[in-house]
Structure formats: structure tokens, C-alpha cells
């Protein structure tokens, strides 16, 4: 039982609060230390996120298409356009399209007697199963498909059911002409001896009587026909054709004497932009790492305690913590070693059988200002000339995937980045890591144990203070009672 100063007249609560404030000073310091460790861990993780962003871009920097991609220009892109792989030969290609690939199509011979939303009620159709066939090129024959008209089905329901099935056919109702269209979902002629869509007109009255389709009116699918470089005549079941790494897209027919001229060449601008984007990202990372080493450390600005925050405005807290967090990673060897390792990745020679052995030869150098801390700059004219002259050698310089002195610049940089990321993970873990899994976490766990133990100790100390003051109050109370008794005895004489 706690007695709070009734006998002594002292404000025991206030006295004990002040005594405990002094006792809590070591606890506040431990909380501040834990906060600082949390900030440091998060700062390391921010660095790892930036490293990962650059590392993710490295994948594309290893691909041949980054350096040797091709672009295709067309003299008439409305008729024929094209795209090219890195394996396509540079040069001109002449294409004359005499026929486009089309799908097989059958259209109602007359206007429909029912509307799209009308229910099919005729008993000779409702509940019945109907059949049709389409030519399957894999099996080399006509394959049968079926559908059933259910009670309550509208024309729209039936057309959708047919279109949704795996039958190479789609059907729709054209409101303007009030006719149904039945067509194959692929272009090209597959059935060389007959129709692409076949139905028995006698047993499938729904096609003839309701949809007004006549099998003999089918417009068969056609193959695309074109002439390549004036002499080679070719066909395609689609309006696309790939030849020597170039994929041609046919959109309109052309005259034989006016072929479309397509020119394949190296896409220097695209390659330049990808390299520039990567260098820009690298420079941002260098800025971020260098900034951690330049930040001033304010030793007189420790993390704020909860009590201190209660006496400050949000702006004051923000400004204080800005200084408290400054310089947390200054002098960290993980950061300084990473900067050195990445710089070394760019500077070393790459011994390949290609024309270029260093980045300076293709216009990539470090900036002249030492304040930039190893950032790169690009001579656009020189790099574009190298990409135009020998893109394969530029690729080898960047991404030659071997060991030793022939290892590409990007591969060396990747090695450096992954090594740094691993060291940071050992130090600061990942977002899902347990405290036991990384160095800072182990320190935090130790602090947590010390904090828990000290908080228990504070409870014991506070209980002791209260016991002492309670005993004092009881003693004063007894003394007061004795004094009152004596006074009453003397006053009674």
C-alpha cells in the first residue's frame, strides 16, 4: 500500500517522479542507441535498393539486342512494314504483295427474320443439337463441332456459344445489313479440296432456315502472295512472313512494278539511349554513395526521447532528426570499398578479339571534376560512331561473359554490385530478416534484452522508493499520534 504524503505534507508523487527521471537516464540512452541502429540499418537497406535497381538494368546490358538491334524503314509503310532481329542482314529488301491473306467467310443470303435479342422458340430447333465441320491443318481433315440450342436462348446466346467454343470459328450479327457472318478465326487456305466450313444443309436446318447461310456461298480463305526481290514468289497463310531474320507485315496489295523497298540497318539511336540510360542510373548511384561519405556528423544531435518530442513541434522534430540522421554511414568501409570497386570495373582494359578494349575508345570517360566522385560522361558522337562501325565489338567490351582480363565491363560491375549487396545484407539484412540474421539486428536484439532487464530494474527501484516513503509516512503518522496523545494528557491536568 502506497501512502502519498498525508502525514509529512510532502508531494511524494512528484519527488519519486524526479528520482525516477534520473534513474531512467540510462534507459533513455539505450532507446536512443536502438533508434540510431534502426536508422543505420534502414540507410544501408536504401543503398541496397539503389544497387538492386542498377543490377536489374544489367540484365538488358548483357543482351546482344541492346547493342545490335536493327531498325527497318519502309518506302510505303501503309502497304508493307517490317521488324528485324539482331541476326538480320543489313541491306534493302523489295516486296510486292499481289494478294493478302483472308479468312473464310459465309454471310446470310438474305435479311434475318428474327432480331439479335429475340428468343428462339421454334420446337424444331429448341433442345436440338446441330453440327458443322472446320478443316484442322494438324490432322489434315475436317473435324466436327456441335452446339445445342437451349430453352430460352436468344440468337445472341447461340452465336456467342459457337464463337466461344474451340472450333476456329466466330459468328456475329451485323445490325446494319441484318445478316449473320460466320468466319474462320485464322487467315489462309487450309482445305485445298473443298470448303473451310462445312454443314449438312438437310440435317442442319438452323443454318439454312434461320441464319440463311448457303455453304456454296462461302468465300474461301486465301493465302498472302508476294514476290521477294523481283524473282522469288512466296505464299503465307497469314499476313506476316519471316525471312532471314526480317518479319514482313502485309497491309495492302501493291503493283509488281512498284514494290515496297525496306531497308534494314543498325538502330544506333536505340543502342545509344539504352547505354545512356544505364550510365545515368550509375551516376545517380555514385551520387548517393558519395553523399553518405560527405554528410556532416552532428554528435550533439542524438535521437530524441519521447519526453523530448512532447515538448517540440513537428517541424522542430523534423529538423532535429535531419541532423541526427546525417552522417550515419560516413566512414563505412562497405560504402567506400564499393565506390572503389565499381570505378575499377569501368577503367580496366577488356582483352577481346574485338576492336575496342576500353570505354575511352568509344567515348565513355570519367568527368574531369574530382567533386563528381567518379561519375561517367558520354561523348555522344564518338559512342554513336562506334555503335555504327562495330556494334559487336561494343557488345563484347560491355558484356563479354568470361573470367579474367577478357571479362566485360558490365560483368565486372555486376560482380562488384553483388558483392556489396551481400555485405550489406550481412550487416543490415532484408525487410523480412529476423534480428538474429544480420549484425545490426543482433546488436538490436541485445539492446532489447538490456532494455527489458533495465525496465524490470526500474520497477523494483520505484517500488523501493515507495516503500521507503511509505515507511517514513507511517513513522511520521505514529509520531503525530503520540504527540497528540501527550498533548491531550497534559491538557487534561
Secondary structure, 3 states (H helix, E strand, C coil): CCCCCCCCCCCHHHHHHHHHHHHCHHHHHHHHHHHHHHHHHHHHHHHHHHHHHHHHHHHHHCCHHHHHCEEEEECCCCCEEEEECCCCCCEEEEEEEEECCECCEEECCCCCCCCCCCECCCCCCCCCEEEEEEEECCCCEEEEEEEECCCCCEHHHHHHHHHHCCCCEEEEEECCCCEEEEEECCCCCCCCCCCCEECCCCCCHHHHHHCCCCHHHCECCECEEEEECCCEEEEECCCEEEECCEEEEECCCCCCCCCEEEEEEECHHHHHHHHHHHHHHHHHHHHHHHHHHHCCCCCCCCCCCHHHHHCCCHHHHHHHHHHHHCCCCCCCHHHHHHHHHHHHHHHCCCCCCCCCCCHHHHCEEECCCHHHCCCEEECHHHHHHHHHHHHHHHHHHHHCCCCHHHCCHHHHHHHHHHHHHHHHHHHHCCCCCCHHHCHHHHHHHHHHHHHHHHHHHHHHHHHHHHHHHHHHHHHHHHHHHHHHHHHHHHHHC
